[in-house]
């Protein structure tokens, strides 16, 4: 099965943002729990550990990656249930999760603030995969195969970079 790519690249004053969106027929608090509670993030991305508070460092296990590495992330902002912003220890590799709710639907936007060296052709398919893992975990659907995302979506995301 080939999954169509959904991401878009948005130019900003200081670079580019990769934006991917998923919509859930669920309360915003439930979707927020899916992206912030360790036992629930373990179902689609990986568990995390540490003292979760703005300005603090946590460790997230990327359980879908080879050898399931633990990576350090700093919580830059946490405004439940609407915004979670994370970065690495030096303030790079910035990612935001933005949630909104209207008419019984919760929209989740994943925003990856790209550095000039970031390879959109690899980042885009990876985030598509993880967000579809989130959908599958919430809806009791079969786990997607990464082979449906990479390299199948690579050209799409590289073309977005060429246009920006």
Secondary structure, DSSP 8 states (H G I E B T S, - for coil): -------EEEEETTEEEEEEEEEESS-HHHHHHHHH-HHHHTTTT--EEE--STT-EEEEE-TTSGGG-EEEEEEEEEETTTEEEEE-TTS-SEEEEEEEEETTEEEEEEEEEE-TT--HHHHHHHHHHHHHHHHHHHHT-----GGGTTTTTHHHHHHHHHH-
